[in-house]
Amino acid sequence: MQRKWIWILAIGVLAAAGGIYWWREGPVTVTVVTPTRGPAVEAIYATGTVEPTVMLPIAARQAGHLVELNVDEGSQVRKGQVLARLDDADLRNTVEELAARVRFARTQYQRLQELVRRNVIAKVELDRARSDLEAAEAALERARAQRDFMTLTAPADGLIIRRDGEIGQFIPAGQALFYLSCCAPLRVTAEVDEEDILRVHVGQKAVLRADALPDEVLDGEVSEITPKGDPIARSYRVRIRLADPEKLQVGMTVDANLIVSERENALLVPSTAVQNGTIWVVEDGRLHQQPVRTGVTGAVRTEIVEGLSPEAQVVETPSENLRDGRAARIRSSSPVPVS
């Protein structure tokens, strides 16, 4: 009886050993792809925001309550157009008062001119009257300027992209009531990681995508690079000139790819197939691991510069149980998509 259990145990051990051997050395099913030829593009990824090239804040130089609004966000305006008015009743009264003083000072000056001509009074009295007249005129001009500051006008042709104020609201001096986009087309401002900034230069081609236009690819060109980076975000600000700015609106977010290099007719495999500079191929029904030299590496495709035949059957996603020389069964074969 004891010998019987020993034989059963031995058979079980052998069966388990055989199973392990089969699991490690038996044929494995893999999915393979055939390398393809296509463009290999090396690019620097960045996120950006559409913004005006020139954005002018329009603020009142005098504080007051907002009593008139003539435009709103999205309004196209012309240079000199009246946009809004603040309450200027006190300043109008001041102007009228000073205008009356000017009239009186001018009358006094003209009267003294006649008296000096007749030698009735000394010329110094006329000089004092002239000084009083000039002071009154200066005060009047200053009051008129302050009154005019209560009227906000467009400094240039453009688009009102923001309004901060409602009728009846008190607007402090210097607080922007409008923001005007003018004088140049829209642009994209992108943040580029400091590790990549040395590969960015003015005139560099850029390809952009916006969530608002999912089916379109927009062209651009690097126009400016800020000389000082952000030490906290560890990035540099890059301005991108748009080839077709009318398709975007201020505030939209975009994904930007700054093109570093482009090569046509490159040999491409899935990026998942490359692991630590090696790939797995199936030759004569068996697996072989071979080193390769890679070029442009992207999220989907990787360029193979050296070490791979264009007709090779490449394992698309190698697993940990692959062994060199192990038999392989091919599940399916499909080429690497070019786009």
Secondary structure as UniProt FT lines:
FT   HELIX           2..25
FT   STRAND          28..34
FT   STRAND          36..52
FT   STRAND          55..59
FT   STRAND          64..69
FT   TURN            73..74
FT   STRAND          76..77
FT   TURN            79..80
FT   STRAND          82..86
FT   HELIX           89..117
FT   TURN            118..119
FT   HELIX           123..148
FT   TURN            149..150
FT   STRAND          151..153
FT   STRAND          158..163
FT   TURN            167..168
FT   STRAND          170..171
FT   TURN            173..174
FT   STRAND          176..182
FT   STRAND          186..193
FT   TURN            194..196
FT   HELIX           197..199
FT   TURN            202..203
FT   STRAND          205..210
FT   TURN            211..212
FT   STRAND          213..225
FT   TURN            231..234
FT   STRAND          235..242
FT   HELIX           245..247
FT   TURN            250..251
FT   STRAND          253..270
FT   HELIX           271..273
FT   TURN            276..277
FT   STRAND          278..283
FT   TURN            284..285
FT   STRAND          286..291
FT   STRAND          293..297
FT   STRAND          301..306
FT   TURN            310..311
FT   STRAND          314..315
FT   TURN            320..321
FT   TURN            324..325
FT   STRAND          327..335
//
